Amino acid sequence: MESFLSVLYVYILIINIIGFSLMRSDKKKAERHEYRIKEQTLWTVAIIGGSIGSYIAMKTYRHKTKHRLFAMGFPFLVIVHSVLFIWVNQGL
């Protein structure tokens, strides 16, 4: 089980870096009026574990903060992922 947790930690770190990077990149593209990253892509990364990185980027770069679905959905995902992470750590 120890190796599973190691892989899980690495996965969580990488997916959150990806989430942060995508949100930052989308903000920069928005400022330059360039082709944007699909919202579906941003949501997919957040749902599969990148919610913390995505949320931090959302707050850092003030990106998508006026979109109610993002402003409420990302914090909700952070809570869900945090609870799941704690549960997995406690159970294994």
GIQUIVEN-V362679 format. One record per pair of residues at least 24 apart in sequence whose ideal C-beta (glycine too) atoms are under 8 Angstrom apart, sorted by the first residue. I is the first residue (numbers start at 1). GAP is how many residues later the second one is. D is the distance in whole Angstrom. If there is no record, write none. Layout:
i->[I & I]
gap->[GAP & GAP]
d->[D & D]
//
This chain:
i->[1 & 4 & 5 & 5 & 5 & 8 & 11 & 12 & 12 & 15 & 15 & 15 & 15 & 15 & 16 & 16 & 16 & 16 & 16 & 16 & 17 & 18 & 18 & 18 & 19 & 19 & 19 & 19 & 19 & 19 & 19 & 19 & 20 & 20 & 20 & 20 & 20 & 21 & 21 & 22 & 22 & 22 & 23 & 23 & 23 & 23 & 23 & 23 & 23 & 24 & 24 & 24 & 24 & 26 & 27 & 27 & 27 & 27 & 30 & 42 & 43 & 46 & 46 & 46 & 47 & 49 & 51 & 51 & 51 & 51 & 52 & 52 & 52]
gap->[91 & 88 & 83 & 84 & 87 & 80 & 38 & 37 & 73 & 30 & 33 & 34 & 35 & 38 & 33 & 34 & 35 & 36 & 37 & 38 & 36 & 27 & 32 & 35 & 26 & 27 & 31 & 32 & 33 & 34 & 35 & 38 & 30 & 33 & 34 & 36 & 37 & 32 & 36 & 28 & 32 & 35 & 30 & 31 & 34 & 35 & 38 & 40 & 41 & 33 & 36 & 37 & 39 & 37 & 30 & 34 & 35 & 36 & 33 & 28 & 30 & 27 & 28 & 31 & 30 & 32 & 26 & 27 & 29 & 30 & 26 & 29 & 30]
d->[5 & 7 & 8 & 7 & 6 & 7 & 7 & 6 & 7 & 7 & 6 & 4 & 4 & 7 & 7 & 5 & 8 & 5 & 3 & 8 & 6 & 6 & 6 & 7 & 5 & 6 & 3 & 7 & 8 & 4 & 4 & 7 & 8 & 4 & 7 & 6 & 4 & 8 & 8 & 8 & 7 & 8 & 8 & 5 & 3 & 6 & 7 & 6 & 7 & 5 & 8 & 6 & 8 & 7 & 8 & 4 & 8 & 4 & 7 & 8 & 8 & 8 & 6 & 5 & 7 & 6 & 4 & 5 & 8 & 5 & 6 & 7 & 8]
//
